[in-house]
Amino acid sequence: MANPTWILETRELTKRLGGKPVVNEVNLAIGRGEIYGFLGPNGAGKTTTIRMLLGLAKPTKGSVHIFGHDIRKERIQILRKVGSLVEYPSYYGHLSATENLEAVRRLLGVPKSRIGEVLSIVRLTKEADRAVKGYSLGMKQRLGIATALLGSPELLVLDEPTNGLDPAGIQEIRELIKSLPGSHGVTILISSHLLSEVEQMATRVGIIAKGSLIYQDGIQMLRERAKSRIRFGVSDPEAAWRLLLSHGYQADWDRRQLSVDRTDDRTVAAIVAQLVRQDHQVYRVEEETASLERIFLEMTGTEGSL
């Protein structure tokens, strides 16, 4: 039985290809009205998971419940209330935005007035009659979101919607996505390999690495992990570390320097005074903040730029 708290829930969702798990026992839980950031390096299993959520790929094991119903048993009814943009959207380039949307509208059986509404939502009203082949990539992505919104979905699934966009295009898509839950009551699942992008939109995040979900919680919990530390450059780090421990300070030592959790200036001054009294040379005191991006890289076991 699905948990009524969640608009989307998976249980031990698994996909094996050639005997190897591409997605391994993933348990997602997304609440109504959330913007849920689904994060992971390229190749981590995000798109495969999303394809299973939409009934486009069959799980090897596990289940997907959307709106409390099993996607395997009620796929058509469920997908009537789900909009999606998976990978790059496809269009008839010689047709206008209005004409492209009309082709989809007929399949969905929604009123013609809905075309104007979704074009307004994605701010393409003035470009509605232009051939899509002349659109920028950002405009094409916005048209893709308009297409996904055409059926007035309760759940919107967006797979890497800012991929390949320039900074202005990313900003446009970000602001659009952030506005949708409040203005149109849509719950959003957005996948990305960029934590720095998702953290500006999401209320909760799930992180997938090598097919396994390694984190699922509020974005604030990730920020807690990124709390700053005070680092001390001293002449004898090990001896200084032992001295601080003996005086009740919770310090760490990495063979080069000391560090303590971010504290008030008075405590930092007291630590420095204690070290100097014991003839330690203190030649640097600095605050270091672990970025969310660094936390993400450490959690997913990846290095360098994503």
C-alpha positions, 0 to 999 in steps of 0.5 A: 500500500502506497504512503498517502503522504507522498505524491510519488514513491518508489520502493526498491526500484531496480534496473539491471542491464546485462546483469549489472544494476544501473539503478539499485533499490532506489526509494524516492519519496516526493511530497505534494508541492515540492520541488525535488532535486534529483542529483547525481553525476552523469551516468549515475542512473538519473535518466534510467530512474526517470524513464521507469517513473514514467513507464518508459522502461520496465523495472527489473525489481521494485515498484513506482506509485504516483498519486497512490497508484501503481504505474504498472497497473494504471499507467494511462490514468496516472500519466494523464496527470503527469507532464514531462521533459526528458532529454532534449524536446523534439519539435517540428522546426518548420512549424510555429510554437502554436502549431507544435502545441496544437499537435499535442493538444489534439492528442490530449483533448484539452481546450484550445485556450490552453495553448495561449495559457501555457505560452503565457506561463513560459513567456513565449506569447510574443514568439508564438507564431515564429518557426521553432527552428529560429528559436534559441536553445533556451526558448526551445526548452521553455516550449518543452516545458509549455508542452509538458504543462499543456495537460494541466499536470499535477506532477512535472518531471524535468530531466536536465532542463538547463543542460547546454543553456547559457547563464541567461537561459539557465536563469530564465528556466530556474525562475520559471520552475520556481514559480510553478508550485505556487502559481499552478499547484504543480509538484516538480521533480527536476534532475541535474548533475549540478548541485549549484543549480538545483540548490537555488530551486529545490526544497528537498534533494535526493542524490544518486551515485552509481545507481544507489540513492545515497542521500535524501533530505532537505536542502538545509541538511546539506547546508549544515554539512557545509558549515565553516571551520577555523584552520590554524597554521602552526609550527608543530600541528600534532603537538598543538592538536594534543594541547588543544584536546587537553584543554577541552577543545574539539580539534582535528589535525590532518598532519599539516594544520589544525581545524575546529568547528566555526566558533565565536571570535573570543574562542578563536582568540583564546585558542591562539593565546593558549598556543602562543603561551606554549611556544607554538608559532601561529602563522595563519588563522583562516576560515574555510567553508566547505561548499555544497558542491564539494560536499556533493563531490565527496558524497558521489565519489567524483572529482573535478568539474561535473 
